[in-house]
């Protein structure tokens, strides 16, 4: 049996790409808003953009 395991640990290029969004926020929204948000592919990017444009 070989000790050459090919899982776990650091691998170059592994994991999610880094973004500038690193703060988690939990909110409660209406069912209507939740239904509309379900249609958005990248929810974090969408919400981040809306906040930056409107606040």
N, C-alpha and C positions, 0 to 999 in steps of 0.2 A: 504494500500500500504506500502510495506517494504522499508526501507532505505538501505538495504543490496545490494549495487551495486557491481557487480563482473567485472567491466571493468575500465580501466584507472589506473594510478598510478604505483608504484613500485611493482613488483612481483619477488620473488627469482627465478633465472634461466631464466627470461624473456629476450628477446632481442637477438641480435647477439653475438656470442662469440667474445671476445677481441682478437686482433692480434697485431703484432708489426708495422703494416702499418697504419699510421694515418695522412699522408700528401696527400692531393688531388692534382692531376696534370692534366691539360688539354693539349692535343697535337692534332695536325692535322696529319693524316696519309693518304697514298694513298688508293685507293679503293681496290687494290690488297692485301695490308696489312690488311685492314679491313675485307676482305673476309676470309683471313686466321685466323684472330683473332676471328671471329665468331665461329670457330670450337673448341675453347679452353673453357673448363668448368669454370675454375677460372682464369679470366683475370688478376686480381690484382697479384695473386701469380705468374703467368706466366711472366708478365712484370717485377716484382720485381726480380725474379730469373735471367732473361736475363740481366738486368742491373748489378746486382751483379757479374755475371760471366764474363761480357764483358767490363766493364768500370774500 
